[in-house]
């Protein structure tokens, strides 16, 4: 719900900004009017000092009467007592001020005074005192809100632009509240008053937060901005102050006698934080200025820095120095004229923003003026043409057809107008923005070419070449999503850290929270700490200012990283529109290249598997040698991914034979290669009677020279001598030999280590040979782990126990029936789960 509300606010932000700007302008108009016409204080150029004449009685004594002022000219001297103003008895300075302020400037008012014990009536000409501080603050707010409005409308989603505008908004409310409080000073305040004062408290309390946030980001991001505590700290301080100030202010709000006290407490609390925010902003600006190495970049903020310092100095002068050394403000208002220097602060911002293209302000202004004027000019020509055509038609065509001809002409001219407007705007862009025009031409042409480039590397190189060699961007990078779902750097220029790694889940979350589907997305430097907190500082240090995501089906598949343009400016406005288009086309081209590459790899892989399968089948015996005393059956059922299972029966004469079953680690062509080597060596070595152990030693020596360190071979090797009715057996790390005669099942597992793992000395140490007597009805079983390690949907193994039980139960069957029974049980156990490994068995039954 909160996410939906946030997106709706972002969507309607422009409307909120426009409405708030209009309200601010109206408030400032009211402030100016009030300053000059409503809250202007009547001034008699002296000071009224309350004097206690008894326990419960006060009187007003004149002091600091200005020489040559209206009071002195009327005959008033220091020490005289004020009794009445225009016939109204006054006992306190507040009562006197309320009566005296009701008279307009230039009116003559009669004072009743006591001078040297004599009651006198003296005429006083009313002068009005205009508070220069209020005027200066209102001008400051006016300039700031106007510049801020233009800036924020150029980029409503920009954090810097929003902070800048909110500062102007706060200044506007502050100026308004200062006047409103004076107007309602003597009134009982209602709900609307409370509401306005509440909004004013919020705006003034959060002004320090916006100041610190803005100047800790502008002109460069402070390292504190990248911490998790910095922003929340000042946000919640402001929030707490709003709550405290509101409580203090509104608790006694209905009681007029407590009004001044509550206002004093509120102003003190908020005032301290206010000063911290203003001074803190200056500190951040000074630090940024010092750390900027480029002379050109320093020039961009120098005027702002000087005007900011002037703002602080002027405020100190007006609030502390002038009152201390100049006497009453009513007698010497001209001493406070320097307060108007604070207005230079927003003006300096405006000049710097426009001159140096800060915050994208100048682009918007120029575009509005140039393109707006061009559109109006063409529209005027269009309507004049339609008007002229209408007059001409009236003299040539009959009245019945006039409307039809005019309608057709209107449509034709509309098409002509649109195409003419587009060409005219291109001409203006070329004339007034040669760099932007050149970039637009290059990127438009690049966008057309990109769709026809084949190969991922070619696409990435073309993208990099366009931005670096053609557009002269010094900092540029491309990041693509890897198999582990992280975005990694694939191409870069001017970026020293190539190990930057961004979690695509983080950036997807940021985009989903901040943008609506279909929005053009640009992540700018001030948002790095939110969008990519782990790599924010690295990218900022590398001089990356803008990130454009490449998105396919609402998922970020890559990022384009941009530094500044060749002119030293950040990408903005129409530049960004072109970058959005390039990113969209790049995403499609990169994804198509990946799909093409994946398909090509799949085709290559399938071919390799087909080749491996053919090799594997060719290595297996085409037929089993016939021995009258033996019933022999062997079969290998390959998995989808061809493995390295192998079995063989090698006769030595008519009464002796070798039986072998092995498994090469790995899959595909490499496994088939090692299996071919194994089969060739066995065929070569088993041409005469030999001990199985000696054969294994020789095989191990040979395989060590050809097999990779990552691979090895397991093998069961038996030598059957029908004359002696015995079998010599060795196991090179393979499954045990199973043997049954119907009564029980025996498992033979002599020591053994896989082939190709270690040298002969260790191989001899870990491998042994045994001899087993065989007799009629014995069943000898060799199997691969593809049977015992078969898994079902519950991740349960078929296991050796099930296999042994089956062999024992079916020992009276033929060798082929025993294998088929085992295989069927494996299929039933697997229950549709894909076969993961080759299933191989070699069964010998003694008749």
N, C-alpha and C positions, 0 to 999 in steps of 0.2 A: 504493500500500500504506500509506504513512504517512498519507495523507488518510483512508483507511478506519479506521486505528487511532485517529486523532484523533477522528473522529466517534463511534466506539464508546466511547471514554473519556468524551466529552461525554454520550452517552446514559446510561451507567451512573454518571455522576458522583455522583448522589444516594446511591447505594449505597456508593461509595468514601468519601463524606463521613461517612455514618453509621458505617461500620466504623472509620474513622480516629478519629472522635469517641469511640466506645466504648473503643478502645485507649488514647486519651489519658486518659480518665477513670480507667481501670484503672491506668495509669502514675502518675497523680497520687495515687490512693489508696495505691499502694505508696510513693510519695515521702513522703506524710504519715506513714504507718506507720513507715517507715524513720527519718525525722527524729526521731520521739519514742521509738522503741523499739529501733532497731538501731544507728544511727550517732550516737546521743547520746553525747557524750564524758564520761568520768568526770572529775570536777574536784575537786582538793584545794586550790584557791584560792591557788596559788603558781606560780612558773615554774621548770621544770627546765632548767638551763643545763649543757651538756656542758663538761667541763674536762679538759684533757690533763695527765696526771700522768707520763707517760713517752712514749717514741717510739711504742710500739705499744699504749698503754693509755689509756682514757678513763674518766672517772667523772662522776657527775651531782651538781651543786651546786644547792641551793635558793636562789632569789632572789625578790625582790619578793613576799615572803610577806604576804598580805593581813591587815590588822589585824582581829582578831575573826573571822577565817576558820577553817576546820576545821584547817588546818595549824598555825596559831599556837595554837589551842586545844589541839592535841595536843602542843605544846612545841617545834615546829620553828621555827628561826630562820634568817635570811639567812646563808649561808655553810656551813650544815650539808651533809653529804654523804649521798646516798642509796645504800645498798648492796643491800637486798633489799625486795621487795614480797610479803608473805604467804609468806615463806620462799624466794622465787625470786630468784636473783641477776640483777641488771640492770646492764648496762654502758653502754648508750646510751639516749637519750631515746626512741627508737623502740621499743626492747625494753620499756622501762618503760611506755610508753603502751599497747602491745599487752596487757601483763599487767593493768594497772590498768583498762582499758576493759572487761575481761571480767567485772567485778563489777557487780551491779545497784545501783541507788540505795538508800541507807539502810544498806547492809552495812558492817560495821566491818572494816577491813583493817589488818594489822600491817606498819608500815614498820620496817626496820632501818636506822638512820642512825648517822653519826659526828658527835658534837657535842663540840667542845672536846677532841678526842682520845679521847673515850670512846664506845664502841659502845652504842647504846640501841635499844630497841624501843618504838615509840609507836603508839597506835591512831588510825586515820584513818577518819572516817565519809565514805563515798562520796556525793558529790553529782553529779548529771548536768547537763551543760551542753547546753542546746538551742540550736542555731544559728538565731538569729532571721532571718538572711538567707535560709536555706533555706526556712523557714516562709513568709516574705513572698513569695519567688519562686514557691513552690508555690501560694499564694493568688492571686498575680497571674496565673499560668497558668490556674488553675481558673476565675476570673471571665472571663478573656479567651476561653478555649475555649468556655465556655457561651454567652457573648454572640455569639461568632463563629459557633458552630454554628447558632444561631437566624437570624443574619443571612444566612449562606451558603445555608441551606435555603430562605430566602425567594426567593433568586435565584441558583441554582447557576451560571448562565452569566455572572454579573456579575464583572468583573475586580476591582473594589474589594472586593466581598464575599469573593472568593477570597483576595485579599491579606490581608484582615483575619483570615480564618480560619487561613491558613497561619502568621501571626504567633503566634496562640494555640497552634497545633500545635507550633511551634518552641519556645515557652516551656515547653510540657508536656514535650517530650523533654529540654530543657535541665535542667529540675527533676529528671527521672528519672535522667539520666546523672550528675548531681552526687551523687546518693545511691548509684547503682550502683557508681561508681568507688570510693567509700569502702568499700563492703561487700566488693568483690573486691580490695581493695588488697593483701592479703597472699596472695592465691590465684594459682595458675597459671591463666591465662585460656584458655578453649576457643573453639570456633567460634562459639557463640551469643554469647559475650562480644564477640568481634571484630565480629560482625554488628551488635549493638546499638550498640557504640561507633561503628561506621561510619555508621549511620543518624544517630546523635547529632551526629557531625561535619558531616554534610550539612545537618541542620536548623539547627544553630548557625551554620554558615558562610553559609547563605542567608537567615538572619534579617535582616541589614542590607539585603540586596537587597529583601526584601519590605517592610521599613520604608520605604525610600526610594521604592519604587514606589507604596506606598499614600499616603504623605504628599505626594508630588509630584503626586498626582491628587486627593486629598481635602484641603480642601473644594472646591478649584478646580484645574484642570489647569495645571501649570507649563508655561511655554514650552519648557523642556528636554525635557519628555515628548514634545513634538511633533518633536524632532530624531531623526535615524536612529541616532545613536551612543549616546544616553543609556542606553536600556534594555539593549542588548547589552554596553555597557561594564561595568555593575555585575553583570550576569548572569555574564559570563566572569571577572570578578574573583573572584566567589564560587566558580565552578567551579575556577579555578586554586588557590584557597586550600583547597578540598576535597582536591584532588590532593596538594598540598604537605603539608597537615596529615596526611593519611592515610599518606603515605610516611614522614614523621617519626615518626608515632605507631606504625605497625605494623611498621616496620623493626626495631625493638628490642623489640617487644612481648613476645616470649617470654622475654626476659631480665629477671628481676625487678629486678636492680640498676639497669637503665637506665629502669625504668618512670617514676620520678619526673622524670628529666631529659626524657624524651620528652614527658611530659604538660606540663611547663613550657614547652617549645618550642612545642607545639601551642597551648597557651592564650595564649601571647604573640602568635603570628601571628594567630590568629583574634580575639583580644581587641582588637587595634588596629583591625581592620576592623569588629568589633562596635561599638566606640565611635563610629567614623566613621558607621556606619549609624544609630545611635540619635540622635546629635547632628545628623546630616544631616536626619533626619526632622523634628526640632524646628525646624531652620532653614527647611525648606519650609513648615511649618505657620505659623510666624511671618510669613513673606513673604505667604502666602495671606491670613492674617488682616489684615495691613496693607492689602492690595490690595482687600479686600472693602469696598465702599462702603456697602452697606446695613447699617443698624444692627441690623435683625432677623436678617440672615444672620450678623453677627458674634456675636450672642448664642448662636447655635446651636453655635459652636465655642469660645466663650470658656472654658467649664468644662473642655473637653478641653485647651486650651492651658495653662491654669493647672496642671492635674494633670500635664501633660507636663513643664512646667518644674519642678514639685515632684519628679517622678521623677528628673530630672537632678541637682537640688540634693541630694536625699536620697542618691543613689548616690555623689556626690562626698563627702558627709559621712561615709557609712558606710565608704567604701573608702580615703579619704585623711585626713580631718580627725580622726575619732574615734580611729583607731589611734595617731595622732601625739600627741594630747593627753590621752588617757584611760588609757594604760597597757595592760596585757594584757587581752584580751577576757574571759578566764576570771575575772578579778577584778571586772570592772565590766560585765557583760552588759547591764545596764539602759541603759547609754549608747547601745546600738545599737537601742533600741526604735523610734526614728524611721524605721527602714528599712521599717516597716509602712505608711508613707505611700505607698509605690509602688503599693500595692493600689488606691489612689484612682484611678489612671490608667484601668484597665478599667471601674471603677465609673462614672467620669465619662463614659466613652464610652457605657456602657449607659443612663445617665440622659439624655444628650443625644440619643442615637439614638431612645429611646422618646418623650421629650418633644417633640422637634422633627421626628420622623418621618424621621430620616436613614437612608440605606441600606435603606429600606423595612422596617425592623425592626418598627415598631409596628403596621403594617397586618397583618403576619403574626400577631403575638401576639394582637391584638384579634380578628382573624378566627378564629383557632384557638379562643380562649376562647368567644367569643359563638356562633359557628356550631356549634362542637363541642358546647357545652352544650345548644344548641337541638336538635341531632340526637339526642343522648342522651335528652333529655327526651321527645321525640316517639317515639323507639324504645321507651322504657319504657312509654308509653301504649299503643303498638301491641301489645307482647307481653302486657301486662296485659289488653288487650281480647281477644286471642286466647285467653288463659288463661281469662278469664271466660266467653267464648263456649263453650269446651270443656266447662266445668262445666255450663253451661246446657243444652247439647246432650245431655249425659249424662242429664239428667232428663227430656227430652222425646222424643228420637229413639231408635229401637231400636238395639241394639248393631251390627247389620249395616251400618247406614248412618252410624254416627258418624264414621268416618274420612273418608268421602266428603264429608260436610257440612263437617267441619273443614277439609279441603283446599280446598274451594271458598271457604270464608270466608277462608282464609289468603290466597288469590290476590286476592280482592276488597279485603281490608284493605291488601294491598301497594300496589295502585293508589291507594287513598285516602291511604295514608301518604305516598307520593311527592308527590302533588299538594299535600297539606297541608304537607309539609316545605318545598316550593318557596314556597308562599304565606307561610309562617311566616318563612322566611329573608328574603323581600322586606320583610316587616313589620319585622324586626330591622334590615335595611339602612336602611330609612326612618327608624327611631328613632335608631340609633347613628351612622349615616353619612349625614346628610341631603344633603351635597354629592354624595357618590358616588351616592346613590339618584337625585337629580335628574339627574345626568349620564347615568346608565344609562337612565333613561326617555327622555331627549332623544335619545341615540344609537340606542336601539332603534327609536324612531319614525322617526328620520332614515334608518336602514338600510332601513326599509320604503318610505319615500318615494323613495329614491334610484333604485330600479329603474324608477320611472315617469316620471322626469325625462328630457326629450328635449333633445338639443343639448349639445355639449361645453362651451360657455361657461356654459350654465345649470347644468350639473352642477358645474363648478368653483366657480361663484358660490355654489351651495347648500352645498357642502362648506365653503367659507370662512365663509359666514354662520353655519353651525351652530357652528363652533368659536370664532369670534371674537365675534359678537354674542350668541349664545345661551349659550355656555359661558365667555365672558369671558376667552379666552386672548389674551394680549398679543403673543405671538410665534408666528406660524404661517406656513407656506409650503407650496406645492404645486409639485413639480418633475415635468415630464413628459419622456419620451424624444423627442428631436428626430430629424430625418432623418439626421444625422451620428452617431447612436447615443450622443449625450451627453444627460445629464439637465439641463434648463434650467428656471429659475424662471418659472412662468406666473402664479401668484398668490401674494401675500405681504402680511402685515400685521406691522408692527413690525420688519421686516428691512430694513436700509438698503442693503445690497449686493444689487442685483438681477442682477448679472452673474455670480453663482455658477454654476459649470459643473462637473458631476461626470461622470467617465467611467463609463458603465454597465458596461463590461467589468471595471473594478476592483471595483465593488460586487458584481457577480455572482460574481466569483472569491472574494471574502470570504465571501459567503453559502454558496457551494458547499463551501468549506473548513471552515466553522464549524458549519453546520446540516445536519440531515438532511432529505430531501424530506418535505414535509408539516408541518414544524415551524413554529410561530408565530415570527415574526422581529421583533425590535426591536433597533435599533442605538443604543446609548446613548453618551453623550458620551465616556466613557473608551475607547471602541472607535473613535472617529472617526479617530484617526491611523493605524489599521490598515485600516479599511474605505474611507476617503476621504482619503488622506494629503494631497492637494493642497489640499483645501478644509477640512481639519480645523480649522485656526486661525480661518478666517473664520466658520464656523458656530458655533464655541465663543464667539468674540467677539460674535456676534449674539445669544447667549443661547439657542441651540438645545440641548436636552438629550436629546431622543428623536427617532429617525427610524424611521418604519414604512414598509417597502417595499411598493409595490403590484406584485403579481407575476401574470403570466399565462403559463402553460405554462413554468414554471421560469425565466422571463426578467423582470427588473425593468423595468416600463414606466413607473414613476413613484415618487415619494417623498412622504410626508407628514411635514413638519417641525414639531415641537412644542417650545415653550418650557415654562415652568412653568404649572401650573394656577392658577386664580384664587386659590386658597388659598396659593400660593407653593410647593406641593409638586410633585415630579416625578411623572409618570404611572407607575403601578406596579400590580401585582396585578390585580384585576378591571378596573381602568381600561384596562390594556393589552389584556386579553381583548376588551373592546369595541372598542378601536382596531384590533385585528387584524381583527375582523369588518367594521368600517367600511372598512378598507383593502382587504379582499377584495372587498366589494361595489362600492367606488369603482373598483377596477381593472376589474371586469367592465363597469360602466356607462361608464367612460371609453373602454374598448376598443370597446364596442358603438357608442358615439357616433362614435368614429374610423372604424369600419367603415361606419357609416351615412353619415358625411360623405364618406368615400372613394367609396362607391357613388354618392352624389348627385353628387359631382364627376365621376365617370366617366360618369354619364348625361348631365350637362351637356356634358362634353367630347365624348361621342359625338354629341350633337345638333349641337354646333358643327362637328364634322368633317363630319357629314352636310350641314349648311348650306353649309360651305365647298366641299364636293365639288360640290354642285348649282350654286353660283355659278361654280365653275371650269368645269364642263361647259357651262354656259350661255354663258360667254364665248368658248369655242372655236367656230370656224366649223362651222355645221351641215353645210355642204357646201363643197367646194373650187370656186372659180370655174373655168370651163372655158376653156382657151386651146388651140386646135388645135395650136400649135407646141410645147406643153409637156405633160409628164406630171408632175402634182404630187400628192404624197401627204403628209399630216401626221397625226400621232397622239400623244396624251398618255396614258400609262398611270400612274395615280396610285399612290402608295405608301399604306401603311396610315395613316400620319399625313399628311394632305393638305398638299402644299407649294404653291408659287406658280409652277409652270411655265405658260407661255403661248405659243401660236403663232397666227399669223394670215396670211391672204392677202387683200390689199386691192387690188382692180382699179382702175385709172385709165383708163377707156375700154377698148378692145378690144385694144390693143397694148402697154399698159404696166401694171405692177403693183408693189406693195410686198410683200415677204415679211419676216416678223418672227418671231423666237423669243427669248423672254426667261425669266428666272428671278428671282422675288422671294424675297429672303432671309426665313427664318422659316417657320412652319407655321401651319395652322389659319385661323381667321376673319380675323386681321390680315393674313396673306399674301393671302388672297382679296380683301380690301378694296383693297389696293394694286394687285393685279392688275386689279381692276375699273376702278380709276382709270386705269391704264396703257392698258387696252383702249379705254376711252371717249375718252381723249385722242388715241390713235393713229387711231381711226376718224374723229375730228373733224378732225385735222390732215392726214390723208392723202386729203383729198377732191380734191386737185389735185396736179399735178406739183410736187415739191419735192426739194431736195437732202437726202439722208439725214442729212448732218451738221447742217443747219439744223434738221431735225426733232428730232434728239437734243438739240440745245441748248435748244430750246423745251420739250421733255419734261423735261429736267433742271431748268429753271427752275420748271416747274409742280410737279414732284414734291418739290422742296425745301420747298415750303410745306406739304405734307401728310404727308410720311414722317417717322417717328421717327429719331432719331440712330442707333439700334441697327440700323436696316434700310437696305437699298439694293436696287437692281434692276440686273441685267445684261441686256444686250439685243444681239442681232445684227439689223441692219436693212439690207435690200438693196432697190434699185430697179432692176427689169429693164425695159429698153427693147428690144422685139423689132424695131423698125425699125432701130435702130443695132446690134442684136445685142451689147449691152453691159449690164454691171451695175455700178452704183455701190454701194459697200459701206462701212458703218461698224460699228465694234464698241465697245459700251459695257461693256467689262470682261468680255465673255462668251468662250466657247470660240472657237477659230478657225473660219473657213469652210473646208470641205474641198471640193475640186473635182477631178474626173478625167474624162479622155476615153478611157480604156482603155489608154493607153500609160504614163501616170504619174499620180501623185496630187499635187496642189498644195495647200499650206496657206497661207491668207492670214490674217495676224494684225497688222493695223494697230494703231497706238497707240489705247488707249481706256480710259476709267475709268467705273465704274458710275454709274448715275443716282442722284441724291439724296445724293451724298457731298460735293460741293464746289460753290462758286459758279461762274458762267459763265466768269469770267476764267481760272480754273484748269482748268475743264472744256475750254475751247477749247485750252489749252496741251497737255493730255494726250490729246486725241482728234483723230483724223484720218480722212479719207475717201479711198478708192482707187477706181479704175475698172478693171473686168476685162472683156476681150472674151470673148464666149461664141460657141460654134459647135455644130453638130449633134453629137449623142451625148455632149455634156458632161453631167456629173452634178454638181449643186450640193447640198451637204449641210449643214444646220444641226442640231445636237443639243444637248441639255442635259447637264450633268455627272452626271446620274443614270445615264447609260450608262458614261462613262469611269471614274467613281468607285465603280461597283458592286464589292462585296467578297465573297469566298468565305469558307469556314470557316477558312482559313489566314491571313485578313486580307490577302490579296493583291488588288490593284486590277486591274480589267478592262483599263484603260489606253487611251490614245489610239493606241498602236501597233497593238493588236489591231483597234481600230475602223478605222483607215486601211487595214489589210491587207484587211479584209472588204469595204470600199467598193471598193477596187481590184479585188478578185477577182470581185465581183458587178456590176461596172459595166455589163454588157450586159443585166442584168435590168431589169424595170420598177421604178418608184420604190417601189411597195408591196412587191414581192418583196425589194428591197434592205432596207427597214425590217424586214420579217418575219424575214429572215435574221439581221440584227444582233440583233434582240430574242431570237430563239431561242438564239443564241450566248451572250447575256447570261444567259439562264435556265440554260443548261447550266453556265456558269461559276459561277453563284451556288450551284447544287446544293442548293436547299432553304433557303438562308439568306434571312431575311426581307428584302424590298425596303425599303431605307432612304430612298429619294428617288424623286421622279417621274422617269419615263423618257419623254422627248419627242424627237421627230424631225420635221423638215420637209425633204423631199427633192424636188428639181426636176430633171427629166430633159428635156434639149432634144432634140426628135424630129428 
